[in-house]
Amino acid sequence: MTDSHSPCLYTAVDSSLLAAAAYSTEETLELQFRSGAVYRYFAVPSAVFPNLIAATSKGTYFNRHIRNNFHYQLLV
């Protein structure tokens, strides 16, 4: 977890879709995809991050619970 003055701390994930994920106290979730793209998702409940990390399939969790559910911004 980070504050508004420090960058998100990424956690590497074992996934064919995602390379890493980070969550901030500002309720933003950043996902780094294997493609190299990085997206920031806004107003994400705090339970989403640990659920994503614990999911057997990160890609399935992303598609069911994150994709198309939150406003997002392409960072890279």
Backbone bond lengths (Angstrom), bond angles and torsions (degrees), N, CA, C in turn:
res aa  C-N    CA-C-N  psi(-1)  N-CA   C-N-CA  omega(-1)  CA-C   N-CA-C  phi
1 M - - - 1.442 - - 1.530 108.66 -
2 T 1.314 113.80 145.71 1.456 118.36 -177.08 1.514 110.22 -132.21
3 D 1.329 116.06 165.91 1.457 119.10 172.46 1.519 108.34 -102.75
4 S 1.320 117.34 -178.20 1.456 120.82 -174.44 1.517 113.24 -69.54
5 H 1.336 117.78 -10.04 1.458 120.62 -176.99 1.520 113.50 -103.37
6 S 1.305 117.76 0.55 1.462 119.37 -179.76 1.522 109.34 -130.82
7 P 1.322 116.72 151.80 1.467 119.22 -179.53 1.524 111.26 -69.33
8 C 1.312 114.67 158.41 1.466 119.91 175.69 1.516 109.64 -63.97
9 L 1.318 116.56 144.65 1.453 121.47 175.44 1.522 107.94 -96.04
10 Y 1.302 116.14 117.96 1.457 121.01 -175.50 1.523 111.50 -83.38
11 T 1.323 114.64 144.67 1.448 123.49 173.66 1.520 106.92 -112.54
12 A 1.325 117.38 122.29 1.467 120.62 176.60 1.519 108.53 -66.53
13 V 1.327 116.52 141.57 1.460 120.64 179.43 1.516 110.43 -125.24
14 D 1.322 115.31 149.72 1.456 122.48 178.22 1.523 107.42 -89.75
15 S 1.333 116.11 96.56 1.450 121.09 -174.23 1.520 109.65 -156.80
16 S 1.326 116.46 145.49 1.464 119.82 174.96 1.520 111.11 -79.01
17 L 1.346 117.58 -18.54 1.462 122.26 -179.63 1.525 112.16 -96.27
18 L 1.331 116.68 -45.15 1.460 122.38 -173.92 1.523 111.90 -107.99
19 A 1.339 115.67 145.28 1.456 121.09 175.26 1.523 110.96 -99.55
20 A 1.349 116.43 -37.76 1.456 120.52 -176.59 1.519 109.94 -159.10
21 A 1.346 114.55 161.55 1.462 120.89 179.07 1.519 108.81 -143.47
22 A 1.335 115.89 150.69 1.462 121.35 177.43 1.520 108.51 -146.19
23 Y 1.338 115.46 147.77 1.464 121.15 179.17 1.514 108.39 -130.83
24 S 1.323 116.59 138.96 1.465 119.94 178.63 1.519 110.81 -114.76
25 T 1.320 115.77 163.13 1.458 121.43 178.89 1.526 111.47 -67.69
26 E 1.314 117.33 -10.31 1.469 121.59 176.89 1.526 111.16 -86.45
27 E 1.334 116.39 14.38 1.468 122.93 -179.61 1.524 112.23 60.42
28 T 1.328 115.78 38.56 1.456 120.03 172.65 1.521 108.88 -113.30
29 L 1.305 114.72 139.77 1.455 122.86 178.30 1.512 107.24 -115.22
30 E 1.322 117.20 126.05 1.458 121.27 175.66 1.515 108.51 -110.14
31 L 1.315 114.68 130.92 1.462 120.93 179.36 1.507 109.71 -122.27
32 Q 1.327 115.66 128.16 1.456 122.06 174.39 1.523 106.92 -102.40
33 F 1.316 115.09 120.22 1.456 120.76 -178.49 1.522 110.26 -89.45
34 R 1.310 116.31 157.55 1.469 121.21 178.59 1.530 111.14 -58.98
35 S 1.332 116.77 -25.98 1.463 121.74 178.88 1.523 112.17 -68.65
36 G 1.346 116.25 -15.92 1.454 121.56 -177.05 1.521 112.82 104.25
37 A 1.316 117.72 -15.56 1.457 121.27 178.83 1.523 110.42 -69.20
38 V 1.340 116.29 144.78 1.456 122.34 175.94 1.524 107.88 -125.47
39 Y 1.318 115.86 126.12 1.458 121.91 179.51 1.515 109.79 -118.44
40 R 1.340 116.01 144.55 1.458 122.25 173.59 1.525 107.67 -111.83
41 Y 1.323 115.70 127.58 1.466 122.91 179.13 1.520 108.35 -108.11
42 F 1.339 116.36 138.18 1.458 121.96 -172.99 1.520 112.60 -107.13
43 A 1.349 115.89 152.40 1.467 123.98 177.26 1.530 111.48 56.58
44 V 1.333 114.89 45.15 1.463 121.53 -179.36 1.529 108.72 -93.19
45 P 1.327 117.98 122.25 1.476 119.82 178.27 1.526 111.47 -57.52
46 S 1.324 115.91 146.63 1.471 120.84 -175.05 1.521 113.39 -61.20
47 A 1.328 119.22 -25.02 1.467 121.34 -179.44 1.523 112.86 -70.78
48 V 1.325 117.83 -19.86 1.462 120.71 -175.98 1.530 110.99 -65.11
49 F 1.335 117.52 -42.20 1.467 120.01 -176.50 1.528 112.70 -61.98
50 P 1.334 119.89 -53.64 1.470 118.00 179.36 1.528 112.60 -64.13
51 N 1.319 116.74 -31.84 1.470 119.20 177.01 1.518 111.11 -66.23
52 L 1.324 116.87 -39.32 1.465 121.06 176.78 1.526 109.97 -63.44
53 I 1.321 116.78 -47.93 1.470 121.23 -178.42 1.528 110.74 -61.35
54 A 1.334 117.39 -37.06 1.463 121.68 -177.45 1.524 113.74 -83.07
55 A 1.315 117.33 -14.05 1.468 120.68 -175.43 1.527 111.21 -63.28
56 T 1.311 116.18 138.80 1.461 121.27 176.14 1.523 110.10 -61.35
57 S 1.337 116.24 -43.54 1.467 121.71 176.34 1.520 108.69 -117.27
58 K 1.334 116.20 107.00 1.464 120.60 179.15 1.522 110.78 -63.24
59 G 1.334 117.33 -38.16 1.460 121.19 -179.91 1.515 112.21 -63.81
60 T 1.319 116.92 -43.02 1.464 120.75 178.11 1.523 110.09 -64.99
61 Y 1.330 117.29 -43.84 1.466 120.13 178.43 1.524 109.96 -60.68
62 F 1.329 116.65 -45.83 1.459 120.66 178.91 1.527 111.04 -57.23
63 N 1.320 116.67 -49.17 1.467 120.45 -177.24 1.529 112.44 -64.76
64 R 1.317 118.20 -33.70 1.471 121.56 -177.38 1.521 113.81 -85.72
65 H 1.356 117.22 -33.99 1.460 119.37 -168.58 1.532 115.47 -119.11
66 I 1.321 117.92 -14.07 1.472 119.74 -176.35 1.527 111.12 -119.30
67 R 1.311 116.62 -55.09 1.464 121.14 -178.53 1.530 109.79 -55.85
68 N 1.308 115.96 133.41 1.472 124.10 179.03 1.524 114.10 65.66
69 N 1.340 118.99 8.18 1.462 121.26 179.60 1.526 113.80 -108.16
70 F 1.332 117.21 -15.22 1.466 120.71 -176.75 1.521 109.80 -136.17
71 H 1.334 114.95 151.12 1.466 119.37 171.85 1.524 107.09 -66.22
72 Y 1.321 116.57 146.47 1.457 119.33 -177.47 1.515 110.63 -144.52
73 Q 1.331 114.09 166.60 1.447 122.73 178.47 1.530 107.48 -138.35
74 L 1.325 116.15 134.36 1.462 121.42 174.79 1.532 107.16 -79.97
75 L 1.341 116.81 122.04 1.466 121.17 179.91 1.510 111.80 -94.46
76 V 1.325 116.63 -41.80 1.474 121.88 -177.14 1.517 107.62 -136.63
